[in-house]
Amino acid sequence: MVAMADQPQTSDLAGQDPHVLVVDDDARLRELLRRYLADNGFLVATASNASAARAKLSGLRFDVIVLDLMMPGESGLDFAEQLRRTDDIPILMLTAMDAVEDRIAGLESGADDYLVKPFEPRELVLRLNAVLRRTSPAIADPISFGPFLFDPGSGELRQNGDPIPLTAAEAGLLRALTATVGAAVSRERLGVISRVAERSVDVQINRLRRKVEPDPRNPRYLVTVRGEGYALRAG
């Protein structure tokens, strides 16, 4: 990793003061990243392990997490997998391992991007900005289908005014499907947009059907388009 004396490159999201949580057991690296990211328009908090990160997340809302893969105790991989069950916060994973299978494991655990150590700090800033652009939901009007109303901005689903609890994965899939009502969306694209592993898309769709379909075996709204993927029918 290069020295932090490199010329700062101001975050293109600096006006919004994106809040980043850096999770790494290396105290020196944590402090270097804290200083460098702060100089580039980020609000920065740090944690030395998964337990400390959970404590920070319980009290504050972050826009993105920079997460070390190899940490003593609970690894970054395990932490990301656990976090993804309840939260869709973007994750940029740091690791010294650059084998293809390691990168795949990181992405399948729920990471949105993957940066190998040593790295240029300027690249980290650019990647964080890219992740934030990709994962910032566009403001969209609520979509109705049958007795249901889904708000893509908040991720809330209601049936005749009553809230229906959704996991982060289910809300992500609905956002992807409501963006193109009536059109088929491939499993691969659904996985990318909703940050669900492609191999898990079918499982998540089936769970979502049990919440919105009168007969999940004969779906009326979340339909399978043979050879193409899934589509949302609003009628």
C-alpha positions as CSV (number, residue, x, y, z in Angstrom):
1,M,0.0,0.0,0.0
2,V,1.4,3.4,-0.9
3,A,2.0,6.2,1.6
4,M,-1.0,8.3,2.5
5,A,0.9,11.4,1.5
6,D,-0.5,10.9,-2.1
7,Q,-2.5,13.8,-3.4
8,P,-6.1,13.3,-2.1
9,Q,-8.8,12.8,-4.7
10,T,-12.0,14.3,-3.4
11,S,-14.9,12.0,-3.3
12,D,-17.5,12.9,-5.9
13,L,-20.1,12.2,-3.2
14,A,-18.4,14.5,-0.8
15,G,-21.4,16.9,-0.7
16,Q,-23.5,14.1,0.7
17,D,-20.9,13.2,3.4
18,P,-21.1,9.4,2.9
19,H,-20.5,7.5,6.1
20,V,-18.1,4.6,5.9
21,L,-17.3,2.0,8.6
22,V,-13.7,0.5,8.2
23,V,-13.4,-2.9,9.8
24,D,-9.8,-4.3,10.0
25,D,-7.8,-5.8,12.8
26,D,-4.6,-3.9,11.7
27,A,-4.6,-0.8,13.9
28,R,-2.1,1.0,11.6
29,L,-4.1,0.4,8.5
30,R,-7.3,1.4,10.2
31,E,-5.9,4.8,11.2
32,L,-4.3,5.4,7.8
33,L,-7.6,4.6,6.1
34,R,-9.5,6.8,8.6
35,R,-7.3,9.8,7.8
36,Y,-7.2,9.3,4.1
37,L,-11.0,8.7,3.6
38,A,-11.7,11.7,5.9
39,D,-9.5,13.9,3.7
40,N,-11.5,12.7,0.7
41,G,-15.0,13.7,1.9
42,F,-16.1,10.7,4.0
43,L,-17.3,10.5,7.5
44,V,-15.3,7.6,8.9
45,A,-15.7,5.2,11.9
46,T,-13.5,2.2,12.6
47,A,-13.8,-1.2,14.2
48,S,-11.1,-3.8,15.0
49,N,-13.3,-6.9,14.6
50,A,-16.8,-8.1,13.8
51,S,-18.1,-7.7,17.3
52,A,-17.0,-4.1,17.4
53,A,-18.5,-3.5,14.0
54,R,-21.9,-4.8,15.1
55,A,-21.8,-2.5,18.1
56,K,-21.2,0.5,15.7
57,L,-23.9,-0.7,13.3
58,S,-26.4,-1.0,16.2
59,G,-26.2,2.7,16.9
60,L,-25.4,4.3,13.6
61,R,-26.4,4.1,10.0
62,F,-23.6,3.7,7.5
63,D,-23.6,4.1,3.7
64,V,-20.8,1.5,3.1
65,I,-18.5,-0.9,4.9
66,V,-14.8,-1.5,4.1
67,L,-14.3,-5.0,5.5
68,D,-11.1,-7.0,5.9
69,L,-11.6,-10.6,4.9
70,M,-9.0,-12.2,7.3
71,M,-9.6,-11.3,10.9
72,P,-9.0,-13.3,14.1
73,G,-12.2,-14.9,15.5
74,E,-15.1,-14.2,13.2
75,S,-13.8,-13.6,9.7
76,G,-14.9,-10.9,7.4
77,L,-16.5,-13.6,5.2
78,D,-18.6,-14.9,8.0
79,F,-19.5,-11.4,9.2
80,A,-20.7,-10.4,5.7
81,E,-22.8,-13.5,5.3
82,Q,-24.5,-12.9,8.7
83,L,-25.0,-9.2,8.0
84,R,-26.6,-9.9,4.6
85,R,-29.4,-11.7,6.3
86,T,-30.7,-8.5,7.8
87,D,-29.0,-5.6,6.1
88,D,-28.3,-4.6,2.5
89,I,-25.6,-2.1,3.3
90,P,-22.9,-2.1,0.5
91,I,-19.7,-3.9,1.4
92,L,-16.2,-3.4,-0.1
93,M,-14.0,-6.3,1.0
94,L,-10.3,-6.1,1.5
95,T,-8.0,-9.1,1.4
96,A,-4.5,-10.3,0.8
97,M,-5.8,-13.3,-1.1
98,D,-6.2,-12.8,-4.8
99,A,-7.1,-16.3,-6.0
100,V,-10.3,-16.5,-8.2
101,E,-12.0,-18.8,-5.7
102,D,-11.3,-16.3,-2.9
103,R,-12.8,-13.4,-4.9
104,I,-15.9,-15.6,-5.7
105,A,-16.3,-16.5,-2.0
106,G,-16.2,-12.9,-1.0
107,L,-18.8,-11.8,-3.6
108,E,-21.0,-14.8,-2.8
109,S,-20.9,-13.8,0.9
110,G,-22.6,-10.5,-0.1
111,A,-19.7,-8.2,-0.9
112,D,-20.3,-5.6,-3.6
113,D,-16.7,-5.2,-4.6
114,Y,-13.3,-6.7,-3.8
115,L,-9.9,-5.0,-3.4
116,V,-6.7,-7.0,-3.0
117,K,-3.9,-5.8,-0.6
118,P,-1.7,-4.0,-1.2
119,F,-3.7,-1.3,-2.9
120,E,-3.5,2.3,-3.9
121,P,-5.7,4.4,-1.5
122,R,-6.9,6.5,-4.5
123,E,-8.3,3.3,-6.0
124,L,-10.2,2.6,-2.8
125,V,-11.8,6.0,-3.0
126,L,-12.8,5.5,-6.6
127,R,-14.2,2.0,-5.9
128,L,-16.2,3.3,-2.9
129,N,-17.7,6.0,-5.0
130,A,-18.6,3.5,-7.7
131,V,-20.2,1.2,-5.1
132,L,-22.2,4.0,-3.7
133,R,-23.4,5.1,-7.2
134,R,-24.4,1.5,-8.0
135,T,-26.2,0.8,-4.8
136,S,-28.0,4.2,-4.2
137,P,-31.6,3.5,-5.1
138,A,-33.2,5.8,-7.5
139,I,-36.3,7.6,-6.2
140,A,-39.3,5.8,-7.6
141,D,-43.0,5.9,-7.0
142,P,-44.7,3.1,-5.1
143,I,-45.9,0.2,-7.3
144,S,-49.2,-1.6,-6.7
145,F,-50.0,-5.1,-7.7
146,G,-53.2,-6.8,-6.6
147,P,-53.8,-5.8,-2.9
148,F,-50.1,-4.9,-2.4
149,L,-48.2,-1.7,-2.5
150,F,-44.4,-1.7,-2.6
151,D,-42.3,1.4,-2.0
152,P,-38.9,0.9,-3.7
153,G,-37.4,3.8,-1.7
154,S,-38.1,2.5,1.7
155,G,-38.4,-1.2,0.8
156,E,-41.8,-1.4,2.5
157,L,-44.5,-3.7,1.3
158,R,-48.1,-3.3,2.4
159,Q,-51.2,-5.4,1.8
160,N,-54.4,-3.4,2.1
161,G,-52.5,-0.9,4.2
162,D,-51.0,-3.5,6.6
163,P,-47.2,-3.9,6.6
164,I,-45.7,-7.2,5.4
165,P,-42.1,-7.9,6.8
166,L,-39.5,-8.3,4.2
167,T,-35.8,-9.4,4.4
168,A,-33.2,-7.3,2.7
169,A,-32.9,-9.9,0.0
170,E,-36.7,-9.9,-0.6
171,A,-36.9,-6.1,-0.8
172,G,-33.9,-6.1,-3.2
173,L,-35.6,-8.5,-5.5
174,L,-38.9,-6.5,-5.5
175,R,-37.0,-3.4,-6.3
176,A,-35.4,-5.1,-9.3
177,L,-38.7,-6.4,-10.5
178,T,-40.7,-3.3,-9.9
179,A,-38.2,-1.3,-12.0
180,T,-39.4,-3.1,-15.1
181,V,-42.9,-4.2,-14.4
182,G,-44.1,-6.8,-16.9
183,A,-40.7,-7.4,-18.4
184,A,-38.6,-10.5,-17.7
185,V,-35.4,-10.0,-15.6
186,S,-32.7,-12.7,-15.7
187,R,-31.6,-14.5,-12.6
188,E,-28.1,-13.1,-13.2
189,R,-29.3,-9.5,-13.4
190,L,-31.7,-10.0,-10.4
191,G,-28.7,-11.2,-8.4
192,V,-26.6,-8.2,-9.4
193,I,-29.2,-5.6,-8.7
194,S,-30.5,-7.1,-5.5
195,R,-27.1,-8.2,-4.3
196,V,-28.3,-11.8,-3.9
197,A,-26.1,-14.7,-5.0
198,E,-27.5,-15.9,-8.4
199,R,-27.8,-19.4,-7.1
200,S,-30.0,-18.1,-4.3
201,V,-32.4,-16.1,-6.4
202,D,-34.9,-19.0,-6.9
203,V,-35.0,-19.7,-3.2
204,Q,-35.6,-16.0,-2.4
205,I,-38.3,-15.8,-5.1
206,N,-40.1,-18.8,-3.6
207,R,-40.0,-17.2,-0.1
208,L,-41.4,-14.0,-1.5
209,R,-44.2,-15.8,-3.3
210,R,-45.3,-17.3,0.0
211,K,-45.8,-13.7,1.2
212,V,-47.7,-12.3,-1.8
213,E,-49.3,-15.1,-3.7
214,P,-52.7,-16.6,-2.9
215,D,-51.3,-19.8,-4.4
216,P,-47.5,-19.8,-4.5
217,R,-47.5,-22.9,-6.8
218,N,-49.5,-21.0,-9.4
219,P,-48.1,-17.4,-9.0
220,R,-50.2,-14.5,-10.2
221,Y,-47.7,-11.7,-9.6
222,L,-44.2,-13.1,-9.4
223,V,-44.2,-15.2,-12.6
224,T,-41.5,-17.4,-14.1
225,V,-40.7,-16.5,-17.7
226,R,-39.3,-19.7,-19.2
227,G,-35.7,-19.3,-20.4
228,E,-35.5,-15.7,-19.3
229,G,-36.0,-15.3,-15.6
230,Y,-38.8,-13.7,-13.6
231,A,-41.3,-10.9,-14.1
232,L,-43.7,-8.9,-11.9
233,R,-47.2,-8.6,-13.2
234,A,-49.1,-5.7,-11.8
235,G,-52.5,-6.7,-13.1
